[in-house]
Structures are given as C-alpha cells and as structure tokens.
Amino acid sequence: MPSLEACEVIGIKVNSELALEAVTKDSDNSEEHQDEKINFRHGMGKNYERLEFMGDCFLKMATTISTFSQYPESNEFDFHGLKLLEGKGAKSTGEEVIKHALGDKTIADVCEALIGAAFIEHNNPSGWKPENWTDAIKAVTILVNSSDHTMQEWGDYLKAYAIPTYQTGAVTASHRDMAAKVSLEHPYHFKYPRLLRSAFIHPSLPFAYEKLPSYQRLEFLGDSLLDMAAITHLFYRFPDKDPQWLTEHKMAMVSNKFLGAVCVKIGFHRHLRYNHAQLEHQIREYVTELQEAEREAQGARDYWTTVRAPPKCLPDIVEAFVGALFVDSGFDYGEVQRFFDLHIRWYFEDMAIYDTFANNHPTTHLHHLLSIEMACRDYRLLAQELPVVGTVGGKCIAGLMIHDKVVAEGVAASGKNAKVKASVNALELIKGLAPFEYRARFGCDCRPEELVDEAAVGDAI
C-alpha cells in the first residue's frame, strides 16, 4: 500500500487506516469548509486535514523546543527557528503566517499529516510518556531536514540544551522566598529559583537590577507548550470537529484575555517585577474589575470574557512560567499537562459557551471577511521584529498583504498584538466594501465575479 510505503520512507510505524488518512485529499479544496467541494471524490474516507492540524501543532512545539535549547541566550532566538509553510491553524485564524521549505502546499500538508499520524498512533492521552512521541520526533527531523532539528527521541532536546549562565548563578534569599511563595500557588518546587525569577522579569526592568533576562524567551517556549496542551485536549475530546472549529475554540483557551485571568486567579501578578510608571495602576484596575466580575458571575466559568483586556504582561508571565516549569523539570511535558489540568481545563468543560468567542477577535473577523465574503485566497498576515535601539524592549511590526501588496500595518511589543492592530486597521479599510469594490481596490482576481453574488455570500456566512 503506497500510504504505508510513505510511512516507511520516513521511518515511522503507523497503522494502515491512519496512514491512508494522512495521504487522502478528498477534493481540491478540502480545507475550505464553507465552500462547495471542488472535484469531490466519494468513498475516499477521511481526508488528511485533522492529522495535518495535529501534526502542525506538534511540529511547532518540537521546533520551538529545539530552537530554545540551542539558542537559550539569544535576544532574537525565536527568529532563528525553522521556517514552516503556513499550517492549518494559521490558515483558519489568520493569526500566524510561517513558511516552510517544502515547496508545494499539498505536499507540505501531507508531511504534517504524517507527523500527526505518528503522534496519534503512539500517544496515550490518559498519561504522557517520552517514548510515545519518538516516531513523531523522527518524522519532524526527516521532513524539516534542518540542522536546527536533529533530534531522534525526546531526551535529545534536553541533551541539546545549552544551560545559560544566569540559570545556575548564585541564589539569593529573595529568590528562595519567591520560589516558596510560588510553590503554594502551583504545586511544584523549582530546582533553579533564578530560572523562575526570570519568568517574572518585565522587559522594562533594567538588566542591572537583577542580572536576569526578561521573561520573553521563556514566554516564546511556553506559548508553544500551552498550544500543544490545548489542541490535544480538544483533538481527543471532539473527534468529529474540523480544524477550523478546533482552532477557533483553542483561541479562547490560549487567548491573552483568558491567560490574564488565569494569572490573577493563581496569584502570579503579585510576583511581577517591573520598572514602568503606569503598569501598577493598570494591573490594579484590571484585577479589581476581574475579581468583581467573578463574584457577580456566581460560578459562571466564562466570567473573564466580560472584562477588559488585561495588561499584556499578565498572560506573558503565565506562558513564561510554563516555559520555566518545563525547563526546570528537565523537559518534562507531564508538568505542562499538569499545569493545564489544574488551572485551565475547568474553564472549558462546556465548550459551547465559547462558540462565538473567535468571531469577536479582529484577526478572525478579518479572515472570515477576506476568505468568505470577498472570496480572496491570496492574502497573508505577517509579523517581524524591529531592531532594538538601546536597552528598551523591542517592537514588532505586522502587515496585511493582499496580492503581494501591503495594505495595513500595526506595531506593538509582540507579534500577536501587532497582528491584532494590523487586523483592526485592515478592517477599517475593507468593511462595508462590496465584493466587486474589494476586487477593484486591491486587484483581486481570485474568483470570477459572476460566482460571487449576494446569495452565495449569505449562504457562506
């Protein structure tokens, strides 16, 4: 069977059903769930999109850990990572656009699906073990074909970790006191208190004060780990949901708005160290509003959706803490899963209450407007870090490209926030335009005009 031969080529053992699913595309536009299928082929069974979605997630986590391990003290180590073709999650939300060395989109999708198949075949969702992911790790190494990811098994990530000098430096009484307090909020005792302290250092705090880097490196790592925990939770719990649904509901679980609320619920906000005149006031106002909303909600688990967005530092330190937890535990993903189970799972036992959450996100709104109402297929939302001047934290710029022309931009402290600002600016330009006006203004020829009429738009929405 050719599908099993494909698995043999990359050295993974996958059952025939999963192997066939990983290489099956049932139509020319399988991933476009709102549209009528083009050249649909009946009787082909499951197509690869769910496995590709899972493989894309594992690929992101694996390459992020590898990059972090090899560049732990680089100010821009998150930009040294492997460049991936935009995956299913990126296509569905418009939030992340990353490029892959694999040329053809369908080939890249199948490669990610094979990684997903290797993960699903051997993973045990009821209890994580390092050996379960060996085949998925091997698949990543073979398919990305990069010196930045040469791992063959889970233990290779830790072996590659070049421990930064700050992590093993002299521990002060203040560091120990903080570690003791944090262990009461989350049941884990840090072996490296300086690593923990780094997770709570705001970029505004001068390096000379603590001789520790800010939380930004650990945040980058923790972001990919929490994504993995959220997506695997949804993937196994909802076996019939498509990647678009999974992505939109994952957004609530890892959103800045939710993680900011988690930060306050745990008590992490009390440990943040910063040198920012307005930040203390902003945090105090947010905490007061959030706690009042929780009291008024009388047990409703989505109380956090009713308040303003938190100061960005609060979700940042949650992600940074998860990254620090992972590193301190010797790259034990089980500790990441335990954090998810203790502090996140409870809020999402009923996912139906978050069905409309993604629609309120500017980037998701922009994606739906472009891909469904305007039927445009040639747009990208990109982000890039700007050069750092002096000791002030860096900035990121994001831009929306439509048919290779930048039409809207946004600048913020992080790539995610820059994309949100760019999305808001783009919506101001595009909302209210009729499809023919959009095509004329932005030179879009993705679909013949006669195929886009008011009835079709209404059905799509």
Summary of the structure (lengths in Angstrom):
residues: 461
radius of gyration: 22.3
end to end distance: 40.5
largest distance: 71.9
contacts: 1510
relative contact order: 0.10
helix: 58%
strand: 6%
